[in-house]
Amino acid sequence: ILPRKVKFDWKETPVDWIPNQPFASYFINEINNILPAGEFWFCRLYNKVLPQITDEKLKQDVQAFIRQEAMHANAHTSANKEYLSVRNIDIQRNLDIMNYLFTTALADKPFDKEVPNFLQGQWDLFRLGVVATVEHMTCVLGKYALYNKRWEELGADPEMVDLVKWHGSEEIEHRTVAFDLYRHLGGGYIPRYY
């Protein structure tokens, strides 16, 4: 798992970055809105549980995962600020919803309520299960993005294709880390089901 520093230049990227495909373009643009808050939340949660990891290889994988997720969040934040907002697309409502979800509902103190000490481990484990679930889905999406040639055939903006394929490849690269961490810290089948 290799964290990579990236930077994108959005000056030439049109809103309909896949020509004649506004729905697909806007769908991916929406992903730029929803990812940063969640990825920063992953990082905070994983840093919190890092001292509990007793397997040295898993600990190294988790640290690399954290660095990759932080870079993903920064890249999508750049797309939000330097691409969507500059084109007068109001994304604040969506950002507020995601921020509320990850800094209030799924926070260490959900809805500003203290989690009792005897339940703290279960609350962390539940949230680790959420991350594992999301990471399974992003791996599938990542594989689709990485191997998809249709966007290029349609003349899609190379900068946005680069962002999506880079992110997708790293999702594939760290595909098992979230699940491995969940299991390592005691996650089982029944809680995973929920």
Phi, psi and chi 1 to 4 in degrees:
 res  aa     phi    psi   chi1   chi2   chi3   chi4
   1 ILE       -  116.7  -61.3  170.9      -      -
   2 LEU  -119.8  111.3  178.3   65.4      -      -
   3 PRO   -68.9  131.7  -17.5   29.6      -      -
   4 ARG  -119.3  133.6  -62.6  160.8 -176.3   88.0
   5 LYS   -84.9  129.9  -73.3 -168.4  171.0 -167.6
   6 VAL  -133.3  158.9  -63.6      -      -      -
   7 LYS  -146.4  137.1  179.0   72.9  177.3  129.8
   8 PHE  -119.3  148.0  -60.6   94.9      -      -
   9 ASP  -112.6  112.3 -179.0   -3.0      -      -
  10 TRP   -97.0    6.3  -55.9  110.3      -      -
  11 LYS   -57.9  -37.8  -71.4 -175.0 -160.3   89.7
  12 GLU   -99.0   -1.0  -56.4  -60.9  -41.1      -
  13 THR   -79.5  118.7  -56.9      -      -      -
  14 PRO   -77.2  159.1   26.3  -30.1      -      -
  15 VAL   -60.5  -44.7  175.4      -      -      -
  16 ASP   -86.4   76.4  -68.1   -5.9      -      -
  17 TRP   -74.2  -15.4   60.9  -87.0      -      -
  18 ILE  -105.7  107.5  -54.4  171.4      -      -
  19 PRO   -52.5  133.3  -26.0   35.0      -      -
  20 ASN    62.4   20.1  -58.9  -47.3      -      -
  21 GLN  -131.4   65.0  -62.1  -68.5  -35.8      -
  22 PRO   -62.8  -39.4   19.1  -28.1      -      -
  23 PHE   -61.7  -49.8 -179.8   81.7      -      -
  24 ALA   -61.8  -41.6      -      -      -      -
  25 SER   -61.0  -48.0  -62.7      -      -      -
  26 TYR   -70.6  -32.4  -59.5  160.7      -      -
  27 PHE   -61.6  -47.0 -177.0   82.7      -      -
  28 ILE   -67.7  -38.0  -58.9  -66.3      -      -
  29 ASN   -58.7  -37.3  -71.9  -13.6      -      -
  30 GLU   -65.5  -34.7 -176.4   63.3   26.8      -
  31 ILE   -61.2  -35.9  -70.7  174.1      -      -
  32 ASN   -57.0  -33.2  -75.3  -44.2      -      -
  33 ASN   -73.0  -41.4  -73.4  -59.1      -      -
  34 ILE   -86.1  -19.2   66.3  174.3      -      -
  35 LEU   -76.6  -45.2  -71.8  177.8      -      -
  36 PRO   -56.1  -46.3  -27.9   36.3      -      -
  37 ALA   -61.0  -42.1      -      -      -      -
  38 GLY   -67.2  -41.5      -      -      -      -
  39 GLU   -69.0  -38.3  -70.7  169.8  -37.5      -
  40 PHE   -65.1  -35.4  -76.7  133.4      -      -
  41 TRP   -64.8  -43.3  174.1   72.2      -      -
  42 PHE   -52.7  -47.2  -67.1  178.3      -      -
  43 CYS   -61.3  -46.1  -64.6      -      -      -
  44 ARG   -61.7  -46.4  -71.2 -170.1  -56.5  -86.9
  45 LEU   -63.7  -44.5  177.9   60.5      -      -
  46 TYR   -67.1  -37.2  -83.4   34.0      -      -
  47 ASN   -64.1  -35.0  -84.9  -47.4      -      -
  48 LYS   -64.5  -42.1  179.3 -176.3 -179.6 -164.4
  49 VAL   -90.8   -7.0  -58.4      -      -      -
  50 LEU   -50.4  -42.7 -160.4   57.2      -      -
  51 PRO   -64.1  -16.6  -21.0   31.3      -      -
  52 GLN   -84.7   -9.8  -61.0  172.4   41.6      -
  53 ILE   -79.9  122.6  -58.5  171.4      -      -
  54 THR  -101.3  -13.5   57.0      -      -      -
  55 ASP   -90.8  116.9  179.9  -67.0      -      -
  56 GLU   -63.5  -40.2 -161.8   52.7   44.0      -
  57 LYS   -64.2  -44.0  170.4   71.4  169.3   94.3
  58 LEU   -63.1  -40.3  179.3   58.8      -      -
  59 LYS   -59.9  -43.6 -175.5  177.2  -86.3 -166.1
  60 GLN   -63.6  -41.3  -70.0  170.3    3.0      -
  61 ASP   -63.0  -41.8  -72.8  -12.1      -      -
  62 VAL   -64.4  -41.7  167.5      -      -      -
  63 GLN   -63.1  -40.7  -70.6  167.8  -34.6      -
  64 ALA   -67.8  -38.3      -      -      -      -
  65 PHE   -58.7  -46.4  174.3   95.1      -      -
  66 ILE   -58.1  -46.1  -69.0  167.4      -      -
  67 ARG   -64.7  -40.2  -69.6 -168.2  -61.4  -82.7
  68 GLN   -64.5  -45.8  -78.8 -172.0  -23.7      -
  69 GLU   -64.0  -37.6  -69.3  -64.5  -34.6      -
  70 ALA   -63.8  -40.3      -      -      -      -
  71 MET   -67.7  -38.0 -175.9   53.9   72.3      -
  72 HIS   -60.3  -46.5  -62.2  168.6      -      -
  73 ALA   -60.8  -42.9      -      -      -      -
  74 ASN   -64.7  -40.5  -73.7  -32.3      -      -
  75 ALA   -65.8  -42.0      -      -      -      -
  76 HIS   -73.3  -31.9  -70.8  -75.5      -      -
  77 THR   -63.2  -40.6  -62.4      -      -      -
  78 SER   -59.7  -43.8  153.1      -      -      -
  79 ALA   -62.2  -38.9      -      -      -      -
  80 ASN   -63.9  -48.9  -72.4  -25.5      -      -
  81 LYS   -78.0  -46.3  -69.8 -179.3  179.8  175.3
  82 GLU   -92.6   -7.0  -60.1  165.5   20.9      -
  83 TYR  -120.1  -61.6  165.8   57.5      -      -
  84 LEU   -75.7  -51.9  -64.3  172.3      -      -
  85 SER   -61.8  -38.3  -66.2      -      -      -
  86 VAL   -63.0  -26.1  166.3      -      -      -
  87 ARG   -94.2   19.6  -74.6  155.6 -179.3   78.9
  88 ASN    61.4   32.5  -63.6  -42.3      -      -
  89 ILE   -95.2  119.2  -63.0  172.9      -      -
  90 ASP   -81.1  108.5 -176.3    5.6      -      -
  91 ILE  -110.3    2.6   58.7  173.5      -      -
  92 GLN   -60.8  -40.2 -164.6   55.5   52.3      -
  93 ARG   -59.1  -45.7  176.7 -179.4  176.7  -86.3
  94 ASN   -64.9  -40.9  -64.9   -3.1      -      -
  95 LEU   -63.1  -40.3  -64.1  178.1      -      -
  96 ASP   -63.1  -40.9  -69.1  -16.0      -      -
  97 ILE   -62.7  -47.3  -70.2  168.8      -      -
  98 MET   -65.0  -41.2  -68.6  -62.5  107.6      -
  99 ASN   -61.1  -43.6 -168.7   48.3      -      -
 100 TYR   -61.1  -45.9  178.9   80.7      -      -
 101 LEU   -57.2  -47.1  174.7   63.5      -      -
 102 PHE   -91.7  -21.6  -67.8  107.7      -      -
 103 THR  -104.7   -8.9   63.2      -      -      -
 104 THR  -121.1  -61.0  -57.7      -      -      -
 105 ALA   -68.0  -41.0      -      -      -      -
 106 LEU  -106.9   21.1  -68.9  170.4      -      -
 107 ALA   -74.0  169.4      -      -      -      -
 108 ASP   -57.1  -36.6  -71.9  -15.1      -      -
 109 LYS  -113.5   87.5  -66.8  176.9  165.1 -178.7
 110 PRO   -61.6  131.2   17.7  -25.0      -      -
 111 PHE    52.6   32.9  -54.6  103.6      -      -
 112 ASP    65.1   23.3 -133.4   11.5      -      -
 113 LYS  -104.6  135.3  -54.7  -73.3 -175.4 -151.3
 114 GLU   -70.8  129.3 -165.0   72.2   44.7      -
 115 VAL   -82.2  126.0  175.4      -      -      -
 116 PRO   -55.9  145.6  -19.2   28.1      -      -
 117 ASN   -52.4  -40.8  -76.7  -18.9      -      -
 118 PHE   -70.7  -14.2   73.2   95.4      -      -
 119 LEU  -105.8   -6.7  -69.8  176.2      -      -
 120 GLN   -57.0  -44.9 -173.7   61.5   55.5      -
 121 GLY   -62.1  -39.4      -      -      -      -
 122 GLN   -68.9  -36.7  -71.3  -56.3  -52.9      -
 123 TRP   -64.1  -44.6  177.2 -122.7      -      -
 124 ASP   -62.6  -43.8  -72.1  -14.6      -      -
 125 LEU   -63.3  -41.0 -159.3   54.8      -      -
 126 PHE   -59.0  -45.8  168.0   76.8      -      -
 127 ARG   -67.9  -36.1  -64.4 -177.4  -59.4  157.5
 128 LEU   -62.8  -34.9  -68.6  170.6      -      -
 129 GLY   -65.2  -37.4      -      -      -      -
 130 VAL   -61.7  -45.3  169.8      -      -      -
 131 VAL   -61.6  -44.4  177.2      -      -      -
 132 ALA   -60.4  -40.2      -      -      -      -
 133 THR   -63.0  -48.7  -59.8      -      -      -
 134 VAL   -61.0  -41.8  169.9      -      -      -
 135 GLU   -67.1  -30.1  -73.1  -63.5  -50.5      -
 136 HIS   -64.1  -43.3  -81.0  -60.8      -      -
 137 MET   -67.9  -41.6  -68.6 -174.0  -63.2      -
 138 THR   -69.2  -25.8   57.7      -      -      -
 139 CYS   -66.8  -42.3 -179.0      -      -      -
 140 VAL   -63.3  -46.6  170.2      -      -      -
 141 LEU   -63.4  -38.8  -68.4  172.6      -      -
 142 GLY   -62.1  -41.7      -      -      -      -
 143 LYS   -64.9  -41.6 -174.3  173.3 -179.7 -177.2
 144 TYR   -60.3  -48.4  169.6   79.1      -      -
 145 ALA   -63.6  -42.6      -      -      -      -
 146 LEU   -65.4  -40.3 -171.2   61.2      -      -
 147 TYR   -95.3   -4.6  -65.6  103.4      -      -
 148 ASN   -71.7  123.9  173.7   17.9      -      -
 149 LYS  -105.5  -11.4  -56.6  -71.0 -176.9 -139.6
 150 ARG   -63.2  -38.5 -172.9   72.0  177.5  130.3
 151 TRP   -58.7  -45.8  -65.7  -20.9      -      -
 152 GLU   -63.6  -40.1  -70.2   95.6  -28.5      -
 153 GLU   -60.2  -33.9  -68.9  168.3    6.4      -
 154 LEU   -82.4   -5.0  -68.2  169.9      -      -
 155 GLY    85.6   29.9      -      -      -      -
 156 ALA   -61.4  151.9      -      -      -      -
 157 ASP   -59.5  124.1  176.7   72.7      -      -
 158 PRO   -64.8  -29.1   12.3  -19.3      -      -
 159 GLU   -67.1  -44.7 -156.4   73.5   10.4      -
 160 MET   -69.9  -38.9 -173.6   62.1   77.9      -
 161 VAL   -60.5  -41.3  169.8      -      -      -
 162 ASP   -59.0  -47.8 -128.9   14.3      -      -
 163 LEU   -57.7  -50.6  167.4   71.0      -      -
 164 VAL   -67.0  -40.4  175.1      -      -      -
 165 LYS   -72.0  -39.2  -72.8 -173.3 -178.2  -87.3
 166 TRP   -61.4  -48.4  157.3   75.2      -      -
 167 HIS   -62.2  -44.5 -170.3  160.9      -      -
 168 GLY   -60.3  -40.4      -      -      -      -
 169 SER   -66.1  -37.0   66.2      -      -      -
 170 GLU   -71.9  -30.8  -71.3 -164.8   -7.0      -
 171 GLU   -63.4  -39.8  -69.3  -59.7  -38.0      -
 172 ILE   -66.9  -41.1  -66.3  166.8      -      -
 173 GLU   -61.1  -40.9 -170.7  173.1   74.5      -
 174 HIS  -106.2   27.7   67.1 -131.2      -      -
 175 ARG   -56.4  -29.9   67.7 -170.8  170.6  -85.7
 176 THR  -100.9   -7.7   65.7      -      -      -
 177 VAL   -60.6  -46.4  173.8      -      -      -
 178 ALA   -63.1  -43.3      -      -      -      -
 179 PHE   -67.0  -43.4 -179.4   72.5      -      -
 180 ASP   -60.3  -41.4  -67.8  -14.9      -      -
 181 LEU   -66.2  -44.8  177.3   59.9      -      -
 182 TYR   -55.4  -48.0  172.2   75.2      -      -
 183 ARG   -67.2  -40.7  -68.0  -65.1  -53.9 -133.3
 184 HIS   -60.1  -36.4  178.5   73.1      -      -
 185 LEU   -92.5   11.7  -65.4 -179.3      -      -
 186 GLY   109.0    5.1      -      -      -      -
 187 GLY   -67.7  133.8      -      -      -      -
 188 GLY  -121.0 -173.3      -      -      -      -
 189 TYR   -68.1  -47.0 -178.6   78.9      -      -
 190 ILE   -61.5  -50.4  -60.5  -59.9      -      -
 191 PRO   -63.4  -32.0  -16.4   24.0      -      -
 192 ARG   -63.9  -36.9 -165.1  168.0   36.3  135.1
 193 TYR   -57.5  -44.6  173.2   80.7      -      -
 194 TYR   -73.2      -  -69.8  103.4      -      -
